[in-house]
């Protein structure tokens, strides 16, 4: 079994001496679980992680205000009751430092750290047909060969910074929320710009507003932001969570969206206006995603029902933000609720009542360039000491497209996906045997670890089936891939999928194909397909024995 010391420069296998059955790329939520499942299933396993610690998204996104918007105890792992009971989350929506501590605890609790090599960014991965293995190159020159390659690189791992002219000449400090430094960033008394008002933007603005001398928020798209309504978890709640573990696990393992939230039993116009307003107040004061999952049943299907909820939120914004001009800029005019991922925050709208905070609408006054000392829009130049890019990620395919993956015949993955991703179950693509990517494109919207965990379980079961039947090569049938991808595209045009201007279609990345990157049919479709596939001996997959003489010690 391959073991790494966990420290860069220590215990690294030279050349191809570190052959392994399952090689996982990424030590985030999905990669850690895949490492655990593969090891428990009896495979030799190793993990390559570009960062210097575990956590993936929760390692890199350590900006002020970064926290869950799914309840902590629904986001964590459910494979161990002992783990669930011994880790007491302090808040219903925990902040990044606690999340990172939790993931380090998991890695050490289950003795996984010795399988992880940190500071190991994959630069190339090529399928070697004569041996039926993957040859993986790591930044720095070392190589590793694996029977199976699992790219648990996630959908939010490649930060996107707009190509603003002059950005390289800015003499102040620049940071992206998705690559926030591990060392503290001193913003006290500085003129700070935050560019972007998605989930990270609405979290960081209220977190730093009391520290900076000036805060300018550059907004391209206003979002339907609602309160997170976070709170500490009381001792009584901790005891209830421990006592109800089995019930919680059953619900989360089967829930369409991966939350504990109960669906509402009424449509919008089943209630009269007074009843509807009282219900909306209840939703406004509810935690996190309940505003989607427990709202009226027709919220995402009936435009008029959606308009009622949007009108309520707009009224709230106007009541919170003192300046009516600023309030109107903060109210979305180009999409309904749920067509973009709705952010949840604490004190975001209130921040714009502070005299040192300014909102700049870059649709009204577009950014022209960066100067040495600030940002120039068509309205003039604003001086900044620090620019924070809260501009999101190359969602879904960003990391996979940068790994230098080549399949049969040396075909690059980026070429196979030139018109957008083509997958089966969101875990494999034809022409790339023994490559899997749970938690990648065509995953479902909802509480990500729950859906990603379903995919990890399926991949592990598939590999066990292959091993138990004497196979060493697993590849999905191209017809099955075509059918699944067509289903994705069909459902992308139907509610309640996100709007085509969303980054879920790649719309935030210039030149990226506009294809839906989630699975609008959701978790129920995945569960139904998995059950059918398992019952039919994994029929959509093609199996073949490993080429002769290509065991774990074979030379690629």
C-alpha positions as CSV (number, residue, x, y, z in Angstrom):
1,X,0.0,0.0,0.0
2,X,1.3,3.4,-0.9
3,X,1.9,5.8,2.0
4,X,3.0,9.4,2.0
5,X,4.2,11.3,5.0
6,X,1.9,14.2,4.3
7,X,4.7,16.7,4.0
8,X,6.0,17.9,0.6
9,X,9.5,16.5,0.0
10,X,9.0,13.6,2.3
11,X,8.1,10.0,1.4
12,X,7.4,10.9,-2.3
13,X,7.7,7.9,-4.6
14,X,10.4,8.5,-7.3
15,X,9.3,7.9,-10.9
16,X,6.7,5.2,-11.0
17,X,7.6,3.4,-7.9
18,X,4.4,4.5,-6.2
19,X,2.0,2.4,-8.2
20,X,-1.4,2.3,-6.7
21,X,-4.8,0.8,-7.5
22,X,-6.9,3.9,-6.9
23,X,-5.4,7.4,-7.2
24,X,-7.6,10.2,-6.0
25,X,-6.9,13.8,-7.1
26,X,-8.1,16.3,-4.5
27,X,-8.4,16.2,-0.7
28,X,-11.7,18.0,-0.3
29,X,-15.0,16.7,1.0
30,X,-15.4,14.3,-1.9
31,X,-11.7,13.2,-2.2
32,X,-11.5,12.4,1.5
33,X,-14.6,10.2,1.3
34,X,-13.4,8.5,-1.8
35,X,-10.0,7.7,-0.1
36,X,-11.9,6.3,2.9
37,X,-14.3,4.2,0.8
38,X,-11.6,2.8,-1.5
39,X,-9.3,1.9,1.4
40,X,-12.2,0.2,3.3
41,X,-13.0,-1.8,0.2
42,X,-9.5,-3.2,0.2
43,X,-7.9,-1.1,-2.6
44,X,-4.5,0.5,-2.3
45,X,-5.1,4.2,-2.5
46,X,-3.2,7.5,-2.7
47,X,-4.4,11.1,-2.8
48,X,-2.7,14.0,-4.6
49,X,-3.6,17.4,-3.2
50,X,-2.4,20.7,-4.7
51,X,-2.8,22.6,-1.4
52,X,-0.8,22.2,1.8
53,X,-3.7,20.9,3.8
54,X,-7.0,19.1,3.5
55,X,-10.4,20.7,2.8
56,X,-10.5,21.6,-0.9
57,X,-13.0,24.5,-1.2
58,X,-12.8,24.9,2.6
59,X,-9.0,25.1,2.5
60,X,-8.7,27.7,-0.2
61,X,-11.8,29.8,0.6
62,X,-10.7,31.3,4.0
63,X,-11.8,34.9,3.3
64,X,-13.5,36.8,6.2
65,X,-17.1,35.7,6.5
66,X,-16.7,32.4,4.6
67,X,-19.1,29.8,6.0
68,X,-21.6,27.1,5.2
69,X,-25.0,27.9,3.9
70,X,-26.0,24.3,4.4
71,X,-26.6,23.2,8.0
72,X,-23.2,22.0,9.4
73,X,-24.5,18.6,10.6
74,X,-26.1,17.9,7.2
75,X,-22.9,18.8,5.3
76,X,-20.6,16.6,7.3
77,X,-20.0,12.9,6.8
78,X,-22.6,10.3,7.8
79,X,-20.6,7.1,7.3
80,X,-19.7,6.9,11.0
81,X,-22.1,7.4,13.9
82,X,-19.1,7.8,16.3
83,X,-17.8,10.7,14.2
84,X,-21.2,12.3,14.1
85,X,-21.6,12.1,17.8
86,X,-18.0,13.1,18.8
87,X,-17.8,16.3,16.7
88,X,-20.0,19.0,18.1
89,X,-20.5,21.8,15.5
90,X,-20.7,25.1,17.3
91,X,-23.0,26.9,14.9
92,X,-25.8,25.8,12.6
93,X,-23.8,27.3,9.7
94,X,-20.2,27.0,10.7
95,X,-17.4,29.3,9.6
96,X,-14.4,28.2,7.6
97,X,-11.9,27.7,10.5
98,X,-14.2,25.2,12.2
99,X,-14.9,23.4,8.8
100,X,-11.2,23.1,8.2
101,X,-10.6,21.8,11.8
102,X,-13.4,19.2,11.2
103,X,-11.9,17.9,8.0
104,X,-8.5,17.6,9.6
105,X,-10.1,15.7,12.4
106,X,-11.7,13.3,10.0
107,X,-8.5,12.7,8.2
108,X,-6.6,11.9,11.4
109,X,-9.5,10.1,13.1
110,X,-9.6,7.5,10.2
111,X,-5.8,7.5,9.6
112,X,-6.1,8.9,6.1
113,X,-3.3,11.5,6.2
114,X,-0.6,8.9,5.4
115,X,-2.3,8.4,2.0
116,X,-2.2,12.0,1.1
117,X,0.6,13.9,-0.7
118,X,0.3,17.6,-0.3
119,X,1.7,20.3,-2.6
120,X,1.1,17.9,-5.5
121,X,-0.6,19.6,-8.4
122,X,-1.4,17.2,-11.3
123,X,0.0,18.5,-14.6
124,X,-0.8,15.6,-16.9
125,X,-2.7,12.3,-16.8
126,X,-2.6,9.9,-19.8
127,X,-4.3,6.6,-20.2
128,X,-1.8,3.9,-21.2
129,X,-3.7,1.4,-23.2
130,X,-1.1,-1.5,-23.3
131,X,-1.3,-1.6,-19.4
132,X,-4.8,-0.3,-18.8
133,X,-3.4,2.2,-16.3
134,X,-3.2,6.0,-15.9
135,X,0.2,7.7,-15.9
136,X,0.0,10.8,-13.8
137,X,2.6,13.6,-13.7
138,X,2.9,15.9,-10.8
139,X,4.3,19.5,-10.8
140,X,8.0,19.1,-10.0
141,X,8.6,16.1,-12.2
142,X,7.5,13.0,-10.3
143,X,5.1,10.5,-11.7
144,X,2.6,8.0,-10.4
145,X,0.8,5.2,-12.1
146,X,-2.6,4.0,-11.1
147,X,-5.2,1.4,-12.2
148,X,-8.0,3.8,-11.5
149,X,-7.9,7.6,-11.5
150,X,-10.6,9.4,-9.5
151,X,-10.6,13.2,-10.1
152,X,-12.3,14.5,-7.0
153,X,-11.4,18.1,-8.0
154,X,-14.8,19.6,-7.4
155,X,-16.8,22.2,-9.2
156,X,-15.5,25.3,-7.3
157,X,-11.7,24.9,-7.4
158,X,-10.5,27.1,-10.2
159,X,-11.0,30.9,-9.4
160,X,-12.0,33.2,-12.2
161,X,-10.6,36.7,-12.4
162,X,-12.0,38.9,-15.2
163,X,-9.5,40.0,-17.8
164,X,-9.5,43.6,-16.9
165,X,-7.0,45.8,-18.8
166,X,-4.3,47.1,-16.5
167,X,-4.8,44.6,-13.7
168,X,-1.2,43.6,-13.7
169,X,-0.1,47.2,-13.2
170,X,-2.1,47.8,-10.1
171,X,0.3,48.7,-7.3
172,X,-2.0,47.8,-4.4
173,X,-2.9,44.4,-3.0
174,X,-5.1,42.0,-4.9
175,X,-6.8,38.8,-3.6
176,X,-9.4,36.4,-4.9
177,X,-11.8,35.0,-2.3
178,X,-11.1,31.5,-3.7
179,X,-7.3,31.8,-3.0
180,X,-7.3,33.8,0.2
181,X,-3.9,33.7,2.0
182,X,-3.4,31.5,5.1
183,X,-1.6,34.5,6.8
184,X,-3.9,37.3,8.0
185,X,-4.7,40.1,5.5
186,X,-4.7,43.5,7.2
187,X,-7.5,45.6,5.8
188,X,-7.7,48.1,8.7
189,X,-8.0,51.7,7.6
190,X,-7.6,50.8,3.9
191,X,-9.6,51.7,0.8
192,X,-11.0,48.4,-0.3
193,X,-12.9,47.3,-3.4
194,X,-14.9,44.2,-3.6
195,X,-15.7,43.1,-7.1
196,X,-18.6,40.7,-7.3
197,X,-21.8,40.2,-5.3
198,X,-22.4,36.4,-5.5
199,X,-22.2,34.1,-2.5
200,X,-18.6,35.1,-1.5
201,X,-19.2,38.8,-2.1
202,X,-22.3,39.0,0.1
203,X,-20.4,37.2,2.9
204,X,-17.2,39.2,2.8
205,X,-18.8,42.7,2.6
206,X,-20.4,42.7,6.1
207,X,-17.4,40.8,7.5
208,X,-15.0,43.6,6.7
209,X,-17.2,46.7,6.7
210,X,-16.3,47.7,10.2
211,X,-12.6,47.4,9.6
212,X,-11.9,49.3,6.4
213,X,-11.7,53.1,5.8
214,X,-13.7,52.9,2.6
215,X,-15.5,50.1,0.9
216,X,-16.6,50.1,-2.7
217,X,-18.7,47.2,-4.0
218,X,-18.7,46.7,-7.7
219,X,-21.9,44.9,-8.7
220,X,-22.6,43.4,-12.2
221,X,-25.6,41.3,-11.2
222,X,-27.9,41.9,-8.2
223,X,-29.0,38.7,-6.5
224,X,-32.0,37.8,-4.4
225,X,-30.0,37.7,-1.1
226,X,-31.9,36.6,2.0
227,X,-30.8,36.2,5.7
228,X,-28.8,33.1,6.6
229,X,-30.3,33.3,10.1
230,X,-27.4,31.5,11.8
231,X,-27.2,30.7,15.5
232,X,-25.1,28.7,18.0
233,X,-26.2,25.1,18.5
234,X,-27.4,24.8,22.0
235,X,-26.6,21.9,24.4
236,X,-30.2,20.7,24.0
237,X,-29.9,20.8,20.2
238,X,-26.6,18.9,20.4
239,X,-28.2,16.1,22.5
240,X,-31.1,15.9,20.0
241,X,-28.8,15.6,17.0
242,X,-26.9,12.8,18.6
243,X,-30.1,11.0,19.6
244,X,-31.6,11.3,16.2
245,X,-28.6,10.3,14.1
246,X,-30.2,7.3,12.4
247,X,-33.3,9.3,11.5
248,X,-31.2,12.2,10.2
249,X,-29.0,9.9,8.2
250,X,-32.1,8.2,6.6
251,X,-33.6,11.5,5.7
252,X,-30.3,12.9,4.2
253,X,-29.6,9.7,2.3
254,X,-33.0,9.9,0.5
255,X,-33.9,13.6,0.4
256,X,-34.2,15.0,-3.1
257,X,-32.1,18.0,-2.1
258,X,-30.0,16.6,0.7
259,X,-31.4,18.7,3.5
260,X,-33.6,18.0,6.6
261,X,-36.1,20.6,5.5
262,X,-39.7,19.6,5.2
263,X,-41.5,20.5,2.0
264,X,-44.5,22.8,2.3
265,X,-48.0,21.5,1.6
266,X,-49.5,24.4,-0.2
267,X,-49.2,26.4,-3.4
268,X,-48.9,30.2,-3.4
269,X,-52.4,31.1,-4.3
270,X,-53.9,28.6,-1.9
271,X,-53.4,31.3,0.7
272,X,-55.0,34.7,0.7
273,X,-52.7,37.8,0.7
274,X,-52.6,38.1,4.5
275,X,-51.8,34.4,5.0
276,X,-49.2,34.6,2.2
277,X,-47.4,37.6,3.8
278,X,-47.3,35.8,7.2
279,X,-45.8,32.7,5.5
280,X,-43.2,34.9,3.6
281,X,-42.2,36.4,7.0
282,X,-41.7,32.9,8.3
283,X,-39.6,32.0,5.3
284,X,-37.5,35.3,5.6
285,X,-36.7,34.3,9.2
286,X,-36.0,30.6,8.4
287,X,-32.5,29.2,8.1
288,X,-30.6,29.1,4.8
289,X,-32.0,27.0,2.0
290,X,-35.4,26.5,3.6
291,X,-36.4,29.6,1.5
292,X,-36.1,27.3,-1.5
293,X,-36.8,23.8,-0.1
294,X,-39.8,24.7,2.2
295,X,-41.3,27.5,0.3
296,X,-44.6,27.3,-1.6
297,X,-44.7,24.2,-3.9
298,X,-45.1,26.3,-7.1
299,X,-42.4,28.8,-6.3
300,X,-40.0,27.6,-9.1
301,X,-42.7,26.6,-11.5
302,X,-45.2,29.4,-11.7
303,X,-43.8,32.8,-12.7
304,X,-46.6,34.7,-11.0
305,X,-46.0,32.7,-7.8
306,X,-42.2,33.5,-8.0
307,X,-43.1,37.2,-8.6
308,X,-45.0,37.3,-5.3
309,X,-41.9,36.1,-3.4
310,X,-39.6,38.4,-5.3
311,X,-41.9,41.3,-4.5
312,X,-41.7,40.5,-0.8
313,X,-37.9,40.4,-0.9
314,X,-37.7,43.7,-2.9
315,X,-39.9,45.3,-0.2
316,X,-37.5,44.0,2.5
317,X,-34.5,45.5,0.7
318,X,-36.2,48.8,0.4
319,X,-37.0,48.7,4.1
320,X,-33.4,47.9,5.1
321,X,-31.4,50.1,2.7
322,X,-31.9,53.8,3.5
323,X,-30.9,55.3,0.2
324,X,-33.7,54.5,-2.3
325,X,-31.3,54.7,-5.3
326,X,-29.0,52.1,-3.8
327,X,-31.9,49.9,-2.8
328,X,-33.2,49.8,-6.4
329,X,-29.7,48.8,-7.7
330,X,-29.7,45.9,-5.2
331,X,-33.0,44.5,-6.4
332,X,-32.6,42.1,-9.3
333,X,-34.4,43.1,-12.5
334,X,-33.1,40.4,-14.9
335,X,-34.0,37.1,-13.2
336,X,-36.5,35.4,-11.0
337,X,-35.7,33.9,-7.6
338,X,-33.9,30.6,-8.1
339,X,-32.7,31.3,-11.6
340,X,-29.3,32.1,-10.1
341,X,-27.9,30.5,-6.9
342,X,-29.5,32.6,-4.1
343,X,-26.9,33.9,-1.7
344,X,-27.5,33.9,2.1
345,X,-25.8,36.4,4.3
346,X,-25.9,38.3,7.6
347,X,-25.9,42.1,7.5
348,X,-25.3,42.5,3.8
349,X,-27.9,45.0,2.9
350,X,-27.4,46.8,6.2
351,X,-23.7,47.5,5.2
352,X,-24.9,49.9,2.5
353,X,-26.2,52.2,5.2
354,X,-22.7,52.9,6.4
355,X,-21.4,56.3,5.2
356,X,-18.1,54.8,3.9
357,X,-19.7,52.2,1.7
358,X,-20.5,52.8,-2.0
359,X,-22.2,50.6,-4.5
360,X,-21.1,50.8,-8.1
361,X,-23.4,49.3,-10.8
362,X,-20.9,48.1,-13.5
363,X,-23.8,47.6,-16.0
364,X,-24.6,51.3,-15.6
365,X,-21.0,52.4,-15.5
366,X,-18.8,49.5,-16.8
367,X,-15.2,48.9,-15.6
368,X,-12.8,50.3,-18.3
369,X,-9.5,49.3,-16.8
370,X,-7.4,49.2,-13.6
371,X,-4.9,52.0,-13.0
372,X,-1.8,51.8,-10.9
373,X,-3.9,53.0,-7.9
374,X,-7.5,52.0,-8.5
375,X,-10.3,51.1,-10.8
376,X,-11.6,53.2,-13.7
377,X,-15.2,53.0,-14.8
378,X,-17.0,55.1,-17.4
379,X,-17.9,57.4,-14.5
380,X,-14.3,58.0,-13.5
381,X,-11.5,56.6,-11.3
382,X,-11.8,55.3,-7.7
383,X,-8.7,54.9,-5.7
384,X,-8.1,51.6,-3.8
385,X,-5.4,50.1,-1.6
386,X,-6.8,46.6,-1.9
387,X,-9.0,44.9,-4.6
388,X,-10.8,41.7,-3.6
389,X,-12.1,39.6,-6.5
390,X,-15.3,37.9,-5.5
391,X,-15.8,36.8,-9.1
392,X,-16.5,33.1,-8.7
393,X,-15.1,30.1,-10.4
394,X,-14.7,28.2,-13.7
395,X,-17.6,26.0,-12.5
396,X,-17.9,22.3,-13.2
397,X,-15.2,21.6,-15.7
398,X,-12.5,24.1,-14.7
399,X,-10.2,21.8,-12.8
400,X,-10.7,18.8,-15.1
401,X,-9.9,20.9,-18.1
402,X,-6.6,21.9,-16.6
403,X,-5.3,18.5,-15.6
404,X,-3.9,17.6,-19.1
405,X,-6.2,14.5,-19.2
406,X,-5.8,12.3,-22.3
407,X,-7.8,9.1,-22.9
408,X,-7.8,6.4,-25.6
409,X,-5.6,7.3,-28.6
410,X,-4.3,10.3,-26.7
411,X,-7.5,12.3,-27.2
412,X,-7.6,15.3,-24.8
413,X,-10.6,15.5,-22.5
414,X,-10.9,19.2,-23.5
415,X,-11.3,18.1,-27.1
416,X,-13.9,15.4,-26.1
417,X,-15.7,18.1,-24.2
418,X,-15.2,20.9,-26.8
419,X,-19.0,21.5,-26.9
420,X,-19.5,21.0,-23.2
421,X,-19.2,18.0,-20.9
422,X,-20.6,14.6,-21.9
423,X,-21.0,12.2,-19.0
424,X,-22.8,9.2,-17.7
425,X,-24.3,9.7,-14.2
426,X,-21.8,12.6,-13.8
427,X,-19.1,10.1,-13.0
428,X,-17.5,8.9,-16.3
429,X,-17.1,9.8,-19.9
430,X,-16.7,7.5,-22.9
431,X,-13.2,7.0,-24.3
432,X,-11.5,7.5,-20.9
433,X,-11.5,4.1,-19.3
434,X,-10.9,3.9,-15.5
435,X,-11.3,7.6,-15.1
436,X,-14.0,8.8,-12.7
437,X,-15.0,12.3,-11.5
438,X,-17.6,12.2,-8.7
439,X,-18.7,15.7,-7.6
440,X,-17.9,17.1,-11.1
441,X,-20.1,18.2,-14.0
442,X,-23.7,16.9,-14.1
443,X,-23.9,16.7,-10.3
444,X,-27.2,17.8,-8.8
445,X,-28.1,21.1,-7.2
446,X,-28.6,20.9,-3.5
447,X,-26.5,19.9,-0.5
448,X,-23.3,18.9,-2.5
449,X,-21.8,16.3,-0.1
450,X,-24.9,14.2,-0.2
451,X,-25.0,13.9,-4.0
452,X,-21.3,13.7,-4.3
453,X,-21.3,10.9,-1.7
454,X,-23.9,9.0,-3.7
455,X,-21.4,9.1,-6.6
456,X,-18.5,8.1,-4.5
457,X,-20.4,5.1,-3.2
458,X,-21.4,4.1,-6.8
459,X,-17.9,4.4,-8.1
460,X,-16.6,2.3,-5.2
461,X,-19.2,-0.4,-5.8
462,X,-18.4,-0.4,-9.5
463,X,-14.7,-0.9,-8.8
464,X,-15.4,-3.7,-6.3
465,X,-17.7,-5.4,-8.9
466,X,-14.9,-5.2,-11.5
467,X,-12.3,-6.6,-9.1
468,X,-14.5,-9.4,-7.9
469,X,-15.2,-10.5,-11.5
470,X,-11.6,-10.3,-12.6
471,X,-11.8,-7.1,-14.6
472,X,-9.2,-4.3,-14.7
473,X,-10.7,-2.0,-17.3
474,X,-14.0,-0.1,-16.9
475,X,-15.5,2.2,-19.5
476,X,-19.0,3.5,-20.0
477,X,-20.7,2.7,-23.3
478,X,-20.9,5.8,-25.6
479,X,-24.6,5.3,-26.3
480,X,-25.3,5.5,-22.5
481,X,-23.3,8.7,-22.3
482,X,-25.2,10.2,-25.2
483,X,-28.5,9.3,-23.6
484,X,-27.6,10.7,-20.2
485,X,-26.2,13.9,-21.6
486,X,-29.3,14.4,-23.8
487,X,-31.4,14.0,-20.6
488,X,-29.3,16.7,-18.9
489,X,-29.8,19.1,-21.9
490,X,-33.5,18.5,-22.1
491,X,-34.1,19.1,-18.4
492,X,-31.9,22.2,-18.5
493,X,-34.7,24.1,-20.3
494,X,-37.3,23.1,-17.7
495,X,-38.0,24.6,-14.3
496,X,-36.7,24.5,-11.7
497,X,-33.3,24.5,-13.4
498,X,-31.2,27.7,-13.2
499,X,-31.2,30.4,-15.9
500,X,-29.0,30.3,-18.9
501,X,-27.2,33.4,-17.7
502,X,-26.0,31.5,-14.6
503,X,-22.5,30.2,-14.1
504,X,-24.2,26.8,-14.0
505,X,-24.2,27.2,-17.8
506,X,-20.6,28.5,-17.8
507,X,-21.9,31.9,-18.7
508,X,-19.3,33.7,-16.5
509,X,-16.3,32.4,-18.5
510,X,-15.6,34.0,-21.8
511,X,-15.5,31.4,-24.6
512,X,-16.8,28.6,-22.5
513,X,-19.5,26.4,-24.2
514,X,-23.0,27.2,-22.9
515,X,-24.0,23.8,-21.7
516,X,-25.8,22.9,-18.4
517,X,-23.3,21.8,-15.9
518,X,-25.7,20.3,-13.3
519,X,-28.3,17.6,-13.4
520,X,-31.7,19.3,-13.3
521,X,-33.4,15.8,-13.0
522,X,-31.8,15.8,-9.6
523,X,-30.9,13.2,-7.0
524,X,-34.1,11.0,-7.5
525,X,-33.0,10.4,-11.1
526,X,-29.5,9.5,-10.0
527,X,-30.8,7.1,-7.3
528,X,-33.2,5.4,-9.8
529,X,-30.5,5.0,-12.4
530,X,-28.1,3.5,-9.9
531,X,-30.6,1.0,-8.6
532,X,-31.3,-0.1,-12.2
533,X,-27.6,-0.3,-13.1
534,X,-26.7,-2.4,-10.0
535,X,-29.7,-4.7,-10.6
536,X,-28.4,-5.3,-14.1
537,X,-24.7,-6.0,-13.2
538,X,-23.6,-2.5,-14.2
539,X,-24.7,-3.2,-17.8
540,X,-24.0,0.3,-19.3
541,X,-20.3,-0.2,-18.4
542,X,-18.0,-2.3,-20.5
543,X,-15.6,-4.4,-18.6
544,X,-12.3,-6.1,-19.7
545,X,-9.5,-7.9,-18.0
546,X,-6.4,-5.9,-17.2
547,X,-3.9,-6.5,-19.9
548,X,-1.7,-9.5,-19.1
549,X,1.2,-8.8,-16.7
550,X,-0.1,-5.4,-15.6
551,X,-0.6,-5.9,-11.9
552,X,0.2,-3.2,-9.3
553,X,3.9,-3.7,-9.9
554,X,3.7,-3.5,-13.7
555,X,5.6,-0.9,-15.7
556,X,3.6,1.5,-17.8
